[in-house]
Each structure stands twice: as C-alpha cells, then as structure tokens.
Amino acid sequence: MDEDFRGIPSAFVITADFDVLRDEGFLYSERLRSAGIPVKYKNYKSFHGFVTMATEGGPARTDEGDEAFADIVQYIKDTVSE
C-alpha cells in the first residue's frame, strides 16, 4: 500500500460487524488518521453490502442500512459546508 497520503480528502469509512473486510476498514481509517487526514469511522451491526442493499425496495433493507445512508448524507452536508 502506498504510504504517501498527500492530497487525499477527508473520509467517512464505514464497516460492518459481519464483513470479512471489517478489520481492514478500521485499520485504513487509523492509517489515514495517523497521516493527518480527517476521518470519520463508524462500524454498524450489519453485513457486507448492507448500505447498497438498503435502497428503497432493496432486497435486504435494514434499520442499520437506513441509519448508514442517513449518516452518509449528513457527512456530505457537513463536509460541503466546511
């Protein structure tokens, strides 16, 4: 993995408890934070793909997916207003 984080924008890293990539997502957020990149990290009690499956009428809509979607929208609003 590249160690040069210059120019990387702030990030919102989302992970899910039941996802084989959960630990990697957490470690990535920590690496960004260590490099001085503003990071919001949140883990949800859900499964891989829960956000994209949570769209209206999606096959696996969950409360966690709705929460994550709302968190993403709020993060974008907060970031754009900075």
N, C-alpha and C positions, 0 to 999 in steps of 0.2 A: 504494500500500500504506500502511496506517495506520502511523504512526510511534510510537504510544502502546502500549507493551508492558506497561503496568501490569496486574497480575492474571493474567498468562499463567503457567501452571505450567511446571515443568521439562519438557524434551522429549527424545525419542530420535528423531533424524532419520536415516532410512535411505535410501541411494541405491544405484543400480546402474550399473555401467560402461556398459551398453548400454541407456540410457534417455535420451530427449531432455530429461527433467527433472532429470538428474543435477546440472548446474551450479546450477540454481535451488535445489535442495535444500541444496547446500553453502552457497550464499550466504544462504539463510534461516537456517541454523544459525549462521552467522557474525553475522548481524544480531541474532539472539536473544542470542548470547554477548556482543556489544557492548553490549546493553541490560541486561546483568547477569543474564540468565535462565540457569540451569544447563542445559547442553545436552550430550548425548552424540551424537556424529555418527559414523556408520560407513558406508563405501562397500563394496559387495560386487561381486565379479566376476561379474555376472549381468545379467539383462534386466528390463525393466519388468514388474511384476506377479509377480515370482518368489516373493514371500512368500505371497501368496494362492493361488498355484497349487501351493504345496508341501504342502498338506494331505494327509493320508493318502489315497492313491488318486487324488490330483490329477493333472491331465493333463501337468504338467511338473515333477514333483518333482525337486529338485536338492540336492546337498550344501550349496550356498550358502543355499537356502531353509530347509533344516533348521537350519543354523547361525543364520540370522537369527531364526527362530522361537525358538530356544533363547536367543538374546541378548535378544529382546523379553521373554520370560518372566523372565529374570534381572534385566532393567532394572526391571520391575514389582515384583518381590520386593524389590530394593534400595531402590526409591523408597518403597514402602509401609512398609518397616521404618525409614525415617528419621524 
